[in-house]
């Protein structure tokens, strides 16, 4: 990892991206980094655009908001259309190819098209675990935090009784990312 990673998780309300941001920030802290997490929602609680931003750094974080993201996760076409222009030149773009089909020209150095929602449904039977699959894919591709810290943070934050299914989701994301890394 460099000195700092700025990560934007974007999609629609109800996809669990706020929880995903909290988990990713906690994993950064478990790895011994400084981390902050912030979020915003569209006007609707479910269905509107939402984003979670996470900054993970080896140094103090003076400002909790992201300008241009190093890593952008887009879990809906609307989110891609809204946030793709805020990706740093040479950044990493991860899209849920189940839901994002049109990605015109952008500044990404690496684009990873992963059918995240489809993988979630196949591996866990629940589309709602797509946020956890996405975290596994992000960590597998970028190594922004360790796999161990991610799994621990997931277990700390998910509802009791869902541990096995969520760990399967993390593993599915990690596994698919290994087939993609350049």
C-alpha positions in Angstrom: 0.0 0.0 0.0 1.1 3.6 -0.6 0.7 6.2 2.0 -3.0 6.5 1.5 -5.9 4.8 -0.3 -9.1 6.7 -1.1 -12.0 4.3 -1.8 -15.5 5.1 -3.0 -18.2 2.4 -2.8 -21.2 3.5 -4.9 -24.5 2.0 -5.8 -28.1 2.3 -4.9 -29.7 2.5 -1.5 -30.3 -0.9 0.0 -27.2 -2.6 -1.5 -25.4 -2.4 1.8 -22.6 -0.2 0.7 -22.6 2.0 3.9 -22.1 -1.2 5.9 -19.4 -2.2 3.4 -17.6 1.1 4.0 -17.8 0.7 7.7 -16.4 -2.9 7.4 -13.5 -1.7 5.1 -12.6 1.1 7.5 -12.6 -1.3 10.4 -10.4 -3.7 8.5 -7.9 -0.9 7.9 -7.9 -0.1 11.6 -7.4 -3.8 12.4 -4.4 -3.7 10.1 -2.9 -0.8 12.1 -3.8 2.0 9.7 -5.7 5.2 10.3 -9.1 5.1 8.7 -12.2 7.3 8.3 -15.5 6.5 6.7 -18.3 8.8 5.5 -21.5 8.3 3.5 -24.2 10.0 1.6 -27.6 8.9 0.3 -29.8 10.0 -2.5 -33.2 11.5 -1.6 -34.7 8.0 -1.4 -33.6 5.6 1.3 -33.8 2.6 -1.1 -33.2 2.9 -4.8 -31.5 6.3 -4.9 -27.8 6.8 -5.4 -25.7 6.1 -2.3 -22.0 6.1 -1.6 -19.6 5.3 1.1 -16.2 6.8 1.2 -13.2 5.2 3.0 -9.8 6.7 3.5 -7.1 4.3 4.8 -3.7 5.8 5.5 -0.4 5.3 7.3 -0.6 9.0 8.4 -3.1 11.2 10.1 -6.1 11.9 8.0 -6.8 15.7 8.0 -10.0 15.7 5.9 -12.5 12.9 5.8 -13.9 13.5 2.3 -12.5 12.1 -1.0 -11.8 14.3 -4.0 -10.7 11.8 -6.6 -10.9 8.1 -5.6 -8.0 5.7 -6.1 -10.5 2.9 -6.1 -14.1 3.2 -7.3 -16.7 0.4 -6.9 -19.8 0.9 -9.0 -22.7 -1.4 -8.1 -25.3 0.3 -10.4 -25.3 2.1 -13.7 -26.6 5.3 -12.0 -23.7 5.2 -9.6 -21.2 4.7 -12.4 -22.6 7.5 -14.4 -22.5 9.8 -11.3 -19.1 9.0 -9.9 -16.8 7.7 -12.7 -15.6 11.2 -13.4 -14.3 11.4 -9.8 -11.9 8.5 -10.3 -8.2 9.5 -10.1 -6.3 9.3 -13.4 -4.8 5.8 -13.4 -7.2 4.6 -10.7 -8.8 1.2 -10.3 -12.5 0.8 -11.4 -14.4 -2.3 -10.2 -17.9 -2.6 -11.7 -20.7 -5.0 -11.0 -21.1 -6.2 -14.6 -24.5 -7.7 -13.6 -25.8 -4.2 -13.2 -23.4 -1.9 -15.0 -23.3 -2.4 -18.7 -22.2 0.9 -20.2 -18.8 2.3 -19.2 -17.7 4.8 -21.8 -14.3 6.4 -21.7 -12.9 6.9 -18.2 -9.6 7.6 -16.4 -9.1 4.1 -15.0 -5.8 2.4 -15.5 -7.4 -1.0 -14.6 -11.0 -1.9 -15.1 -12.4 -5.1 -13.4 -15.8 -6.3 -14.7 -17.1 -8.7 -12.1 -20.6 -10.0 -12.0 -20.8 -9.3 -8.2 -24.5 -9.7 -7.7 -24.6 -12.8 -9.8 -21.8 -14.3 -7.8 -23.5 -13.4 -4.6 -26.7 -15.2 -5.7 -24.8 -18.2 -6.9 -22.5 -18.6 -3.9 -24.8 -17.7 -1.0 -28.3 -17.7 -2.5 -28.7 -14.1 -1.5 -28.2 -11.1 -3.7 -28.0 -9.0 -0.5 -24.5 -10.4 0.1 -23.2 -8.6 -3.0 -21.7 -5.9 -0.8 -19.6 -8.5 1.0 -18.6 -10.2 -2.3 -17.6 -6.7 -3.5 -15.4 -6.2 -0.5 -13.7 -9.5 -1.1 -13.1 -8.5 -4.7 -11.7 -5.1 -3.8 -9.3 -6.6 -1.2 -8.3 -9.4 -3.6 -7.5 -6.9 -6.4 -5.9 -4.1 -4.4 -4.6 -5.5 -1.2 -5.9 -2.3 0.5 -6.3 -4.4 3.7 -5.3 -7.9 4.5 -7.8 -10.8 3.9 -7.6 -11.6 7.6 -8.6 -8.1 8.7 -11.4 -8.1 6.2 -12.8 -11.4 7.5 -12.5 -10.2 11.1 -14.2 -6.9 10.4 -17.1 -8.7 8.5 -17.6 -11.0 11.5 -17.6 -7.9 13.8 -20.3 -6.1 11.9 -22.8 -8.6 10.4 -25.9 -9.9 12.2 -25.5 -12.9 14.4 -26.3 -16.1 12.7 -25.1 -14.9 9.3 -21.4 -15.6 9.8 -21.1 -18.6 7.5 -22.9 -17.1 4.6 -21.0 -13.8 4.9 -17.6 -15.6 5.0 -18.7 -17.5 1.9 -19.4 -14.2 0.3 -16.0 -12.7 1.2 -14.3 -15.9 -0.1 -16.2 -15.7 -3.4 -15.0 -12.2 -3.9 -11.4 -13.1 -3.1 -11.6 -16.1 -5.4 -13.0 -14.2 -8.4 -10.4 -11.5 -7.9 -7.5 -14.0 -8.2 -8.7 -14.8 -11.7 -8.6 -11.1 -12.7 -5.4 -9.7 -11.3 -3.1 -8.4 -14.0 
